Amino acid sequence: MASTTADAAARRNRVFALVLAACLLVLGAVAFTLLSRGTGAEPVYIAVAGNVDDSGQGRHVESDLLPGVRIAVDKVNAAGGIDGRPVELLVYADGDDPLRAKANAEAIAADDRVAAVIGHTSTAASMAAYRAYANAGIPVISPVVTSDALTADRPWYFQGIFDDSQQGTFLAAYIGSVLDLDRATVVWGDDGYGSDVRAGFVSAYQGQVHDLPLTLDSANLNTDGLSDATGAAIDALVGRIAADPDRGAIVLGLRPDAAERTISGLRAAGVTEPVIGGNKLSSEAFTAEIHQALVDQGATEAELAAPVYATAPMLTDSLTGAALEFVQTFVSRYGYVPDWPAVTGSDTVTLIAAGLAGTDPADVPAAREDLRAAWEAMTDPGTAAEGLTGPLYFEDRTLVRPVRMGVFNGARPVSAPVQLVPYDPASGQDVAAELAAGEAVRFEQEVLIPTQIVSTGFNVNEIRDLNTQAGTFAADMFVWFTYTGGDEVTDVWFPNAADKNLALGEPLEAKQVGDTKYRLYHVEGVFEAQLVFRSFPFDRQHLPIVLQHRTLPDSSVVYVLDATVRSQSQAERLTSAGDSSTTIDRIPNWQVDSLYFHAETVGTTANLGDPESDSTGVHYSQFVTDIEVRRDVGGFLVKNLLPLCLLVLATYVSLFLGYDAVTSRVSMAITGILSSAVMLNSVTSVLPAISYTVAIEWLYYLFILICVGLLVVDLVGSSWAAKGRKRRLRWLTVGSRIAYPVIVLTAAATYWIVFS
């Protein structure tokens, strides 16, 4: 008997040792995986140099460059890095000081890990740093500097934005074709920026130009960034412009400090003609400074409303797709809407990742040369990398980017009511005739056409009647448009409306102030949504309301978010327009979480069978109101899972019945299977016919599997009891009583972690 007991103990020890060994092997594999991740491939090092910081405070336009680059790097690393190598940034702040920029460039050149440089943020700093980069063979791309001189005879420098002379040419096209003015006064600083903008403008403008150069004194600067001599010169130029009755549009080839004093002086002198400048003036910080300066000097309503335009590579109120997602990520991380350098900075990371793909990580000098060669080869959309706002490719090492026109709206820049966009003529249209008629305009090698920009606002009264089986919901809202030009832009429809005849109807309010028109409508209807139930009942659903013009393509009209809505918080957007004391949520057992707006572009099938058309199809601008709702999971689970929990308890209790009552144990397991199948059918009855398994079904399937396991335990236990195998029976009984709650609790914890 003692020998038998010893043998049993030995067997238990061997089993324990095997289990322990298996656990150690698993832990070792996990540890190896974690360690291999932590000590993986050598990172790809990218230097970021310029007037950069990580504060996210937006004190100047370049402040958003580094945060934007970091978001892009995080995305690259989350996708596996560059050929499995993570990207790491080395930050060199120089405050736009040429001496510091040169010293930093020499430090970067001495670091044989650096594959590429993003920077710098001023022309002077870039020029001072170039020789160090060229000697080391490091490719450099600036997402901010627009100087024509940046890439001239500098083969290692690339420009991630349009240059100054291109801006000047675009300003000429805009003033002539959109503002329809045949006279312009050009105020330009005698630095490289001002002279390049002026040269591009004068070469392209067909009207009369009044040329007013400004000598910039860089010595003895005051707190406003200007010397007394420069301030006096600006005041004198303002006086000359105010005295000229034929001044036309005021074109500024000036940096922000000089431009602020010029604009403030012009408005104080009663000059309300359009002021138009380059991208140096398109930041939110500068717009806010100008607005505050005008308010402080007691500007009249007419002076505050007088238009100030500025070019930009992008404007956040008209972003779509990946660019919109990027800006939303930026806002969630830093708490404010970024200026354009965040987007151009992100695109430089994309270009670096695309150019370094497939290079030898052990040979950094060769990788640098390969990167430069890759950029040199990106010369058209077919060889481009995909950026946030479109394909990324170069012409003479300058990135080909569309130029957007912003207009100051209070303290922020928004899309101007008319943009110039690339022209894609439809079948039968004569480009030459349209150019001659002034309906299209030539810019560089492109033909551009004016496109109306319609500021669009939605104020929702209520969301109700969500039908998850039909995929529909009802919405009541106010819709308004602010625009210039013809009223045909209000001829819109709602593509996802259940009733395709749903229309705006007659406006509740219609007014016009100057050239700007305002129309307000009340809309109520049922809309369709593509609902996804994979996480049911932990699902979040998106309820869109889509607005689109009936006939005009996006080359004629684009709908963008109204500035007043853009500045609203989520709490304000979710407050009912009809009753400010309540929210828009009228859907039982659901919670409205957020309300976002964005623009999209959709296209038809190319040519629609027209044999004479060489067009790639027709694209339309859409404006989307996206309402995110989530199910009241707590109430749902209490109502629908309480019976399942009772079944779990009942079947668990059956494990404590003796095997002489095996019939009862088996019947309880079978009852559990049948009852759970009936309950699952009831729980999922609110869903439409879908071909995939939803989250809650896995829970029921697990319970059915447990019940099948109980049947096996009951049958095996009954057999062992009949044969008198008491020791095995005891292990089976204890093991099943322990395993059951462990499985149930593990499943509950898994669901909580995945779906909570």
C-alpha positions in Angstrom: 0.0 0.0 0.0 2.8 2.3 0.9 4.5 1.5 -2.5 1.3 2.4 -4.3 1.1 5.7 -2.5 4.7 6.5 -3.3 4.1 5.6 -7.0 1.1 7.9 -7.1 3.1 10.7 -5.5 5.9 10.2 -8.0 3.4 10.4 -10.9 2.0 13.6 -9.5 5.5 15.0 -9.2 6.3 14.1 -12.8 3.1 15.7 -14.0 3.8 18.8 -11.9 7.4 19.0 -13.3 6.1 18.7 -16.9 3.5 21.4 -16.3 6.1 23.6 -14.8 8.5 23.0 -17.7 5.8 23.9 -20.2 5.0 27.1 -18.3 8.7 28.0 -18.3 8.9 27.4 -22.0 5.9 29.6 -22.7 7.3 32.4 -20.4 10.7 32.1 -22.1 9.1 32.4 -25.6 7.1 35.5 -24.4 10.3 37.0 -22.9 12.3 36.3 -26.1 9.6 38.0 -28.2 9.5 41.1 -26.0 13.3 41.3 -25.8 13.6 40.9 -29.6 11.2 43.7 -30.0 13.1 45.9 -27.7 16.5 45.1 -29.3 15.3 44.8 -32.9 16.7 46.3 -36.1 18.8 49.5 -35.9 16.5 52.5 -36.1 16.3 54.9 -39.1 17.4 58.3 -37.8 15.9 61.5 -39.2 17.1 64.9 -38.0 14.5 67.7 -37.6 16.2 71.2 -37.7 14.8 74.7 -37.5 12.7 76.9 -35.3 10.9 73.9 -33.8 9.7 72.8 -30.4 7.4 70.2 -28.9 5.3 72.6 -26.8 2.3 72.4 -29.1 1.5 76.0 -28.3 1.4 77.3 -31.8 3.3 80.5 -31.1 4.4 80.8 -34.7 3.6 79.0 -37.9 6.6 76.7 -37.7 5.5 75.5 -34.2 3.3 72.9 -35.7 6.0 71.3 -37.8 7.6 69.1 -35.2 4.3 67.9 -33.7 3.1 67.0 -37.2 6.3 65.1 -38.0 6.0 63.2 -34.7 2.5 62.1 -35.5 3.6 60.9 -39.0 6.6 59.0 -37.4 4.3 57.3 -34.9 2.1 56.2 -37.8 5.1 54.8 -39.8 6.3 52.9 -36.7 2.9 51.5 -35.9 2.8 50.1 -39.4 6.2 48.3 -38.9 8.6 51.1 -39.6 10.7 51.3 -42.7 11.4 47.7 -43.8 11.0 46.7 -40.2 13.2 49.4 -38.8 11.7 51.9 -36.4 12.1 55.6 -37.1 13.7 57.9 -34.5 13.9 61.7 -34.6 16.9 63.8 -33.6 15.7 67.3 -32.9 18.0 70.4 -33.4 16.4 73.7 -32.6 18.0 76.8 -34.0 15.5 79.6 -33.6 16.1 80.5 -37.3 19.5 81.8 -36.3 22.0 81.1 -39.2 24.9 80.6 -36.9 23.1 78.0 -34.7 21.7 76.4 -37.9 25.3 76.0 -39.3 26.6 74.6 -36.0 23.6 72.1 -35.9 24.2 71.1 -39.5 27.8 70.3 -38.7 26.7 68.2 -35.8 24.2 66.4 -37.9 26.8 65.8 -40.6 29.2 64.3 -38.1 26.5 61.8 -37.0 26.9 58.9 -39.3 23.5 57.5 -38.3 21.4 60.3 -39.9 19.8 59.3 -43.2 17.9 62.5 -43.9 17.1 66.0 -42.6 13.7 67.7 -42.3 14.4 71.5 -42.2 15.2 74.2 -41.9 12.4 76.8 -41.3 14.0 80.0 -42.7 15.9 80.8 -45.9 18.9 82.3 -44.0 19.2 79.2 -41.8 18.9 76.9 -44.8 21.6 78.7 -46.7 24.0 78.7 -43.8 23.5 74.9 -43.2 23.7 73.7 -46.8 27.5 73.2 -47.2 27.7 70.8 -44.2 24.9 68.7 -45.6 26.3 68.6 -49.1 29.7 67.6 -47.9 28.2 64.7 -45.9 25.9 63.8 -48.7 22.7 64.1 -46.6 19.4 64.8 -48.5 17.4 67.7 -46.9 13.8 68.6 -47.4 12.1 71.7 -46.0 8.4 71.7 -45.6 8.3 75.4 -44.8 10.9 77.4 -46.8 9.5 78.8 -50.1 12.6 80.7 -51.3 13.4 80.2 -55.0 17.1 80.1 -54.0 16.7 77.0 -51.8 17.1 74.4 -54.6 19.0 76.6 -57.1 22.4 74.8 -57.6 21.9 72.8 -54.4 21.3 69.2 -55.4 21.0 67.9 -51.9 18.1 70.4 -51.0 14.5 69.6 -51.8 11.5 71.8 -51.3 8.3 70.4 -49.7 6.1 73.3 -50.7 5.7 75.7 -53.7 8.2 78.5 -54.1 7.9 82.3 -53.8 7.8 83.1 -57.5 5.0 80.4 -58.0 3.0 82.2 -55.2 3.5 85.5 -57.0 2.3 84.0 -60.3 -0.7 82.5 -58.5 -1.6 85.9 -56.9 -1.6 87.5 -60.3 -4.0 84.8 -61.7 -6.3 85.1 -58.7 -6.5 88.9 -58.8 -7.1 88.9 -62.5 -9.6 86.0 -62.9 -11.3 85.9 -59.5 -11.2 89.4 -58.0 -11.5 90.7 -61.6 -9.2 93.7 -60.9 -7.0 95.3 -63.6 -4.8 97.3 -61.2 -2.6 96.2 -58.3 -0.2 97.9 -55.9 2.7 95.7 -55.0 4.4 96.4 -51.6 7.5 94.2 -51.3 10.5 93.9 -49.0 13.9 94.1 -50.4 14.8 90.6 -49.1 14.7 87.4 -51.1 11.1 86.6 -50.2 9.7 89.9 -51.2 11.6 90.2 -54.5 10.7 86.6 -55.5 7.0 87.2 -54.9 7.1 90.5 -56.7 9.0 89.0 -59.7 6.5 86.2 -60.1 3.5 88.5 -59.8 4.8 91.1 -62.3 5.7 88.5 -64.8 2.2 87.1 -64.9 -0.2 90.0 -64.1 -1.9 91.4 -67.2 -3.1 94.6 -65.5 -1.3 97.8 -64.4 1.1 97.5 -61.5 2.1 100.2 -59.1 5.5 99.1 -57.7 6.3 100.1 -54.0 9.6 98.6 -52.7 10.3 98.7 -49.0 13.8 98.8 -47.6 14.0 96.5 -44.5 16.4 97.7 -41.8 17.5 94.7 -39.7 19.3 96.7 -37.1 17.9 98.1 -33.8 14.7 96.1 -33.9 11.8 96.9 -31.6 9.5 94.4 -29.9 7.3 94.3 -33.0 10.3 93.0 -35.0 10.7 96.3 -36.9 13.2 99.1 -36.6 12.1 102.7 -36.3 13.3 103.3 -39.9 11.3 100.4 -41.3 8.2 101.4 -39.4 8.5 104.9 -40.7 8.9 103.6 -44.3 5.8 101.4 -44.0 3.8 104.4 -42.7 4.9 106.5 -45.6 4.0 103.7 -48.1 0.6 103.4 -46.4 0.0 107.1 -46.9 0.9 106.9 -50.6 -1.5 104.0 -51.1 -4.3 105.7 -49.3 -3.8 108.8 -51.5 -4.0 106.8 -54.8 -7.6 106.5 -56.0 -6.6 103.8 -58.5 -4.7 101.6 -56.1 -6.5 98.3 -56.9 -5.6 95.2 -54.9 -2.8 95.5 -52.4 -0.3 92.7 -53.0 2.1 92.2 -50.0 5.5 90.6 -50.6 6.2 91.0 -46.8 6.9 88.9 -43.9 4.4 88.9 -40.9 6.0 91.7 -38.8 6.0 94.2 -41.7 2.7 92.9 -43.1 0.9 93.4 -39.8 1.8 97.1 -39.6 1.0 97.6 -43.2 -2.5 96.0 -43.0 -3.3 97.8 -39.8 -2.2 101.1 -41.3 -4.2 100.6 -44.5 -7.4 99.8 -42.6 -6.9 102.7 -40.3 -6.5 105.0 -43.3 -9.8 103.8 -44.7 -8.4 101.5 -47.4 -10.8 98.6 -47.8 -9.6 97.2 -51.1 -8.5 93.5 -50.9 -5.1 92.9 -49.4 -3.5 89.7 -50.7 -0.2 88.0 -49.7 1.7 84.8 -49.6 1.9 81.8 -47.2 3.8 83.7 -44.6 0.5 85.4 -43.7 -1.8 82.3 -43.6 -1.2 81.1 -40.1 -3.9 81.2 -37.4 -1.5 83.1 -35.1 -1.0 85.9 -37.7 -4.7 86.1 -38.5 -5.5 86.4 -34.8 -2.9 89.1 -34.4 -4.3 91.2 -37.3 -7.8 90.9 -36.0 -6.9 91.9 -32.5 -4.8 94.8 -33.8 -7.7 96.1 -35.8 -10.1 95.8 -32.9 -7.6 97.6 -30.6 -7.4 100.5 -33.0 -11.2 100.8 -33.1 -11.7 99.5 -36.7 -15.2 100.0 -38.1 -17.3 97.0 -39.2 -16.4 97.8 -42.8 -12.7 97.8 -42.0 -13.0 94.5 -40.1 -14.9 93.0 -43.0 -12.5 94.2 -45.7 -10.9 91.1 -47.2 -7.4 89.9 -46.5 -6.2 86.9 -48.5 -3.2 84.7 -48.2 -2.0 81.6 -50.0 -1.5 78.2 -48.3 -0.7 74.7 -49.3 -3.9 73.5 -47.5 -6.7 74.9 -45.4 -8.2 72.8 -42.6 -11.8 73.7 -43.3 -11.8 71.8 -46.6 -9.7 68.7 -45.8 -10.9 65.2 -46.7 -9.7 61.7 -46.2 -6.3 61.1 -44.7 -5.6 64.8 -44.2 -8.8 65.1 -42.1 -7.9 62.1 -40.0 -4.4 63.5 -39.5 -5.8 66.9 -38.3 -8.2 65.1 -36.0 -5.3 63.1 -34.5 -3.4 66.3 -34.0 -6.3 68.0 -32.3 -6.9 65.0 -30.0 -3.1 65.0 -29.0 -2.4 68.7 -28.8 -5.8 70.3 -28.3 -5.9 72.8 -31.2 -6.2 72.8 -35.0 -2.8 73.0 -36.6 -1.5 75.3 -39.2 -0.3 73.9 -42.6 3.3 73.1 -41.6 2.0 70.1 -39.6 0.6 68.6 -42.9 3.6 69.5 -45.0 5.9 68.1 -42.3 3.9 64.8 -42.2 4.3 64.5 -46.0 8.1 64.9 -45.7 8.1 61.8 -43.4 6.1 59.9 -46.1 8.6 60.9 -48.7 11.5 59.8 -46.6 9.9 56.4 -45.8 9.1 55.9 -49.5 12.6 56.8 -50.6 14.4 54.7 -48.0 12.3 51.5 -48.5 14.6 48.7 -49.8 17.9 50.5 -48.9 20.7 48.8 -47.0 20.3 49.7 -43.3 24.0 49.0 -42.7 25.2 51.4 -45.3 23.9 54.8 -44.3 25.9 56.8 -47.0 24.5 54.6 -49.7 21.0 55.0 -48.2 21.4 58.8 -48.4 22.3 58.6 -52.0 19.5 56.2 -52.8 17.0 58.5 -51.0 18.2 61.5 -53.1 18.0 59.5 -56.3 14.5 58.2 -55.3 13.2 61.8 -54.9 14.8 62.8 -58.2 12.9 60.0 -59.8 9.5 61.2 -58.4 8.6 63.4 -61.3 4.9 62.7 -62.0 1.8 61.2 -60.3 2.8 57.7 -61.6 6.1 57.8 -59.6 4.7 59.7 -56.6 4.3 58.8 -53.0 0.8 59.2 -51.6 0.6 62.2 -49.3 -2.2 63.5 -47.0 -3.6 65.8 -49.7 -2.6 64.0 -52.9 0.4 62.5 -54.8 3.8 63.8 -53.8 6.3 64.4 -56.6 8.9 67.0 -57.6 9.6 69.4 -60.4 13.2 70.7 -60.2 13.3 69.4 -56.7 10.3 71.5 -55.6 7.3 69.6 -54.6 4.3 70.0 -56.9 1.5 71.3 -54.6 -1.8 73.0 -55.3 -2.0 76.6 -54.1 -5.0 77.3 -52.0 -6.3 80.8 -51.2 -7.4 81.6 -47.7 -9.3 84.7 -46.4 -9.2 86.1 -42.9 -12.5 85.4 -41.1 -12.3 87.1 -37.7 -9.4 85.5 -35.9 -8.8 82.5 -38.3 -8.1 81.9 -42.0 -10.7 79.9 -43.9 -11.1 78.9 -47.6 -11.7 81.9 -49.8 -15.2 81.8 -51.5 -13.6 81.2 -54.8 -10.6 78.9 -55.4 -8.6 78.2 -58.6 -8.3 74.5 -59.2 -6.9 72.4 -62.1 -9.1 72.3 -65.1 -10.4 69.0 -66.5 -12.5 70.0 -69.6 -15.6 67.9 -70.3 -16.5 66.5 -73.6 -16.8 69.1 -76.3 -15.2 72.0 -74.4 -12.6 74.1 -76.0 -9.8 75.0 -73.5 -8.4 77.8 -75.8 -11.8 79.4 -76.1 -12.4 79.3 -72.3 -8.9 80.8 -71.7 -9.7 83.6 -74.2 -13.1 84.2 -72.5 -11.5 84.5 -69.1 -13.4 81.4 -67.8 -10.1 79.6 -67.2 -6.7 81.0 -66.5 -3.2 79.7 -67.1 -0.8 79.1 -64.1 2.7 77.8 -64.8 2.1 74.7 -66.9 -1.5 74.2 -65.7 -4.9 75.6 -66.7 -7.0 76.6 -63.7 -10.7 77.3 -63.4 -12.5 79.3 -60.6 -14.5 77.1 -58.2 -17.1 78.4 -55.8 -16.4 77.6 -52.1 -19.6 77.4 -50.1 -19.3 77.6 -46.3 -21.8 75.1 -45.0 -23.2 74.8 -41.5 -25.4 72.2 -39.8 -27.2 72.7 -36.5 -29.0 69.5 -35.5 -32.2 69.7 -33.6 -32.6 66.0 -32.9 -31.6 62.4 -34.0 -34.3 59.8 -33.5 -35.9 56.5 -34.7 -32.8 54.5 -35.3 -33.8 51.3 -37.0 -30.9 48.8 -36.8 -32.6 46.2 -39.0 -33.4 48.7 -41.8 -30.3 50.8 -41.3 -32.2 54.1 -41.1 -32.5 57.0 -38.7 -34.4 60.3 -38.7 -32.9 63.7 -38.3 -34.2 67.2 -37.9 -31.8 70.1 -38.5 -31.0 73.6 -39.8 -28.7 73.9 -42.8 -27.1 77.1 -44.0 -24.8 78.3 -46.7 -22.6 81.4 -47.0 -21.3 82.1 -50.5 -20.7 84.6 -53.3 -21.9 84.3 -56.9 -24.9 82.5 -58.2 -27.7 80.9 -56.1 -27.4 77.6 -58.1 -25.0 76.3 -55.4 -28.0 75.7 -53.1 -29.5 73.2 -55.5 -28.4 70.2 -53.4 -29.7 66.8 -52.6 -29.0 64.2 -49.9 -27.6 61.0 -51.5 -28.2 58.9 -48.4 -31.8 60.1 -47.8 -34.4 57.3 -47.8 -36.5 59.6 -49.9 -34.3 60.7 -52.9 -36.7 63.6 -53.4 -35.8 65.2 -50.1 -34.9 68.8 -50.8 -34.1 72.0 -48.9 -37.3 73.7 -49.8 -37.7 77.5 -49.4 -35.1 79.3 -47.2 -36.2 80.4 -43.8 -33.9 83.3 -44.1 -32.1 84.9 -47.0 -29.8 88.0 -46.8 -26.9 89.5 -48.6 -24.1 91.7 -47.2 -21.9 93.1 -50.0 -21.1 90.2 -52.3 -21.7 87.6 -49.6 -25.0 85.7 -49.5 -26.6 83.8 -46.6 -29.4 81.2 -46.9 -30.9 79.2 -44.0 -33.0 76.1 -44.4 -34.9 73.6 -42.2 -34.6 70.0 -43.2 -36.3 66.9 -41.7 -36.0 63.4 -43.1 -35.0 59.8 -42.8 -31.5 58.8 -43.8 -29.7 55.5 -44.5 -26.5 54.4 -42.8 -24.2 51.5 -43.3 -24.3 49.9 -39.9 -21.6 47.5 -38.7 -22.4 45.0 -35.9 -19.2 43.0 -35.4 -18.9 44.4 -31.9 -22.6 44.0 -31.0 -23.8 44.9 -28.4 -20.6 47.0 -27.7 -21.0 48.6 -31.1 -20.6 52.2 -32.1 -22.4 53.3 -35.2 -21.8 56.3 -37.5 -24.9 58.0 -38.8 -24.0 60.2 -41.7 -26.0 63.0 -43.4 -24.5 63.6 -46.9 -25.1 66.7 -48.9 -24.2 67.1 -52.6 -25.0 69.3 -55.5 -27.4 67.8 -58.0 -25.4 68.7 -61.2 -22.3 70.8 -60.6 -19.0 68.9 -60.2 -16.3 69.7 -57.7 -14.5 71.9 -60.3 -17.5 74.3 -60.0 -18.5 74.1 -56.4 -17.0 72.8 -53.2 -18.8 72.6 -49.8 -16.6 73.3 -46.7 -17.3 73.7 -43.0 -18.5 77.1 -41.8 -16.1 78.8 -39.5 -18.7 79.3 -36.7 -19.3 75.5 -36.6 -15.6 74.7 -36.8 -15.0 76.7 -33.6 -17.7 74.9 -31.6 -17.0 72.4 -28.9 -18.5 68.9 -29.0 -20.9 70.0 -26.2 -22.1 72.9 -28.3 -22.6 70.7 -31.4 -24.5 68.1 -29.4 -26.9 70.7 -27.9 -30.2 70.8 -29.7 -30.7 73.8 -31.9 -34.4 73.8 -31.0 -34.0 73.6 -27.2 -30.7 74.6 -25.7 -31.5 72.8 -22.5 -31.4 69.4 -24.1 -29.2 67.4 -26.4 -29.9 66.1 -29.9 -30.2 62.5 -28.6 -33.7 61.2 -29.0 -32.8 57.5 -29.6 -33.8 55.2 -26.8 -31.0 52.9 -25.4 -28.3 54.8 -27.4 -26.0 57.6 -26.5 -24.8 60.3 -29.0 -21.0 60.6 -28.4 -19.8 63.0 -31.1 -20.6 65.1 -34.1 -18.0 65.8 -36.8 -18.1 67.4 -40.2 -15.9 66.9 -43.2 -15.8 67.3 -47.0 -15.4 64.4 -49.4 -15.1 64.0 -53.2 -17.0 61.2 -55.0 -16.8 60.3 -58.7 -19.0 58.7 -61.3 -17.9 56.0 -63.7 -15.5 57.5 -66.3 -17.2 59.0 -69.3 -20.5 57.1 -68.7 -20.0 55.6 -72.2 -19.6 58.9 -74.1 -17.3 58.0 -77.0 -16.2 61.6 -77.5 -15.1 62.2 -74.0 -11.5 61.8 -72.8 -12.4 62.8 -69.3 -11.7 60.5 -66.4 -15.2 60.9 -65.0 -17.1 63.5 -63.1 -16.4 64.2 -59.4 -18.7 65.9 -57.0 -18.1 67.7 -53.7 -19.9 66.2 -50.7 -20.4 67.7 -47.2 -20.8 65.0 -44.5 -22.2 65.4 -41.1 -21.0 62.3 -39.1 -22.9 61.5 -35.9 -21.4 58.8 -33.7 -23.6 56.9 -31.4 -23.0 54.0 -29.0 -25.4 51.5 -27.5 -26.4 51.6 -23.8 -24.4 48.5 -23.0 -25.3 48.4 -19.3 -29.0 48.3 -19.8 -28.7 45.9 -22.7 -26.6 43.4 -20.8 -28.8 43.5 -17.7 -31.9 42.8 -19.8 -30.4 40.2 -22.2 -27.6 38.5 -20.4 -29.3 38.0 -17.0 -31.1 34.9 -18.2 -27.8 33.5 -19.6 -26.1 34.2 -16.2 -28.8 32.2 -14.5 -28.3 29.4 -16.9 -24.6 29.5 -16.1 -25.3 29.2 -12.4 -27.8 26.4 -12.9 -25.5 24.3 -15.1 -22.6 24.9 -12.6 -24.8 23.7 -9.7 -25.3 20.5 -11.7 -21.6 19.7 -11.1 -22.4 19.3 -7.4 -25.0 16.6 -8.1 -23.9 13.0 -7.6 -23.3 10.7 -10.6 -26.2 8.6 -9.5 -28.3 11.6 -10.7 -26.5 11.6 -14.1 -29.8 11.8 -15.9 -30.5 15.2 -14.2 -27.0 16.4 -14.9 -27.3 15.5 -18.6 -30.8 17.0 -18.9 -29.6 20.3 -17.4 -26.7 20.5 -19.9 -29.0 19.8 -22.8 -31.5 22.3 -21.4 -28.7 24.9 -21.3 -27.8 24.3 -24.9 -31.4 24.6 -26.1 -32.3 27.6 -23.9 -29.1 29.5 -24.9 -29.9 28.9 -28.6 -33.4 30.3 -28.1 -32.1 33.3 -26.2 -29.4 34.0 -28.8 -32.0 34.1 -31.5 -34.0 36.6 -29.3 -31.0 38.8 -28.6 -29.9 39.0 -32.2 -33.4 39.6 -33.6 -32.8 43.3 -33.7 -30.0 42.8 -36.3 -30.5 42.6 -40.0 -29.5 39.6 -42.0 -25.7 39.6 -41.8 -23.0 37.1 -42.9 -20.5 37.6 -40.0 -20.5 36.6 -36.4 -21.1 39.4 -33.8 -19.4 39.7 -30.4 -22.3 38.5 -28.3 -22.7 35.3 -30.4 -19.2 34.2 -29.4 -20.3 34.4 -25.8 -23.3 32.1 -26.4 -21.2 29.8 -28.5 -18.8 29.5 -25.6 -21.6 28.7 -23.2 -22.9 26.0 -25.7 -19.4 24.6 -25.9 -19.2 24.5 -22.0 -22.5 22.6 -21.9 -21.1 20.1 -24.4 -18.1 19.8 -22.1 -20.5 19.2 -19.2 -22.2 16.4 -21.2 -18.8 14.8 -21.8 -17.9 15.1 -18.1 -21.3 13.6 -17.1 -20.9 10.6 -19.4 -17.3 10.0 -18.5 -18.0 10.5 -14.8 -20.9 8.1 -14.9 -18.8 5.5 -16.6 -16.0 5.8 -14.1 -18.5 5.7 -11.2 -19.9 2.4 -12.5 -16.4 1.0 -12.8 -15.4 2.1 -9.3 -12.5 4.4 -10.4 -12.9 6.7 -7.5 -9.5 8.5 -7.8 -10.1 9.5 -11.4 -13.6 10.4 -10.6 -12.5 12.7 -7.8 -10.0 14.5 -10.1 -12.7 14.9 -12.7 -15.1 16.3 -10.2 -12.7 18.7 -8.6 -11.2 19.7 -12.0 -14.5 20.4 -13.6 -15.8 22.5 -10.6 -12.6 24.6 -10.8 -12.4 24.8 -14.6 -15.9 26.0 -15.1 -15.7 29.3 -13.2 -12.2 29.9 -14.5 -13.4 29.6 -18.1 -16.4 31.8 -17.4 -14.4 34.5 -15.6 -11.7 34.4 -18.3 -14.3 34.9 -21.0 -15.9 37.8 -19.0 -12.5 39.5 -18.4 -11.6 39.1 -22.1 -14.8 40.7 -23.2 -14.3 43.5 -20.7 -10.8 44.2 -22.0 -11.7 44.0 -25.7 -15.0 45.9 -25.6 -15.1 48.1 -22.5 
